[in-house]
């Protein structure tokens, strides 16, 4: 893994001689470094902020300022506001030291208010749920609300949501299948669905494909 992390701009600032040679600006490209295996990215609409997940234990979520070309650790474990009614099986927020963030999904639920779902592999296999309060001037706030545990033996890859709160998660390989299987075209994964009020995720019939990976839903 190189330290070249995220391309976000086209203007080249003066070269900082203290920066690693592999992370210096390159022609018209500027890089943000040390994001610790960035995996997925979402822009908060109408703002300069990007949310970036980190696919390594402790990498968690970063917040990128696209104007200043800087990144900061966003989720620090502070100020959780869990919803025990909606997420009764998940009472503790993810540990910052092990939070391993994979796929992410962001959906508007009110003006300047978003629901963020994040695939987590650190400490538990789950979909972590956050509220995001946005602002055009100050950094957005993030508040952990709860999580949806994945079925035993399954690790999610990507996550998407519907407007009614239904959550979809892809699984690359199910128990008894391997990466070699899906490389050979054998069905190994699936799409799992959680609807509000359900006790857990269930496989959506007909979604078993070789290596289910990314997934998205339309805004409406």
FENCORNOR-V27563 format. One record per backbone hydrogen bond with DSSP energy under -0.5 kcal/mol. CO is the residue of the C=O (numbers start at 0). NH is the residue of the N-H. If there is no record, write none. Layout:
BEGIN
CO;NH
CO;NH
END
This chain:
BEGIN
2;4
2;33
5;7
5;31
8;29
10;12
14;16
15;18
19;22
20;23
24;26
25;28
28;25
29;7
29;8
30;32
31;4
31;5
36;54
39;52
41;50
42;44
43;46
47;65
48;43
49;51
49;63
50;41
51;61
52;38
53;55
53;100
55;58
55;59
59;53
60;73
60;74
61;51
61;63
62;71
63;49
63;65
64;68
64;69
69;64
71;62
73;75
81;83
82;86
86;89
94;97
94;98
98;59
98;100
99;120
102;118
104;116
106;114
109;112
111;133
112;108
112;109
113;115
113;131
114;106
115;129
116;104
117;127
118;101
119;125
120;122
123;125
124;149
125;119
125;127
126;147
127;117
128;144
128;145
129;115
130;142
131;113
131;133
132;140
140;132
142;130
143;80
144;82
145;128
146;148
147;126
150;153
154;171
156;102
157;169
159;167
161;164
165;161
166;193
167;159
168;191
169;156
170;189
170;211
171;210
173;176
177;181
178;182
179;183
180;183
180;185
181;184
187;173
189;170
189;191
190;203
191;168
192;201
193;166
194;197
201;192
202;204
203;206
206;208
208;187
208;188
208;210
208;211
END
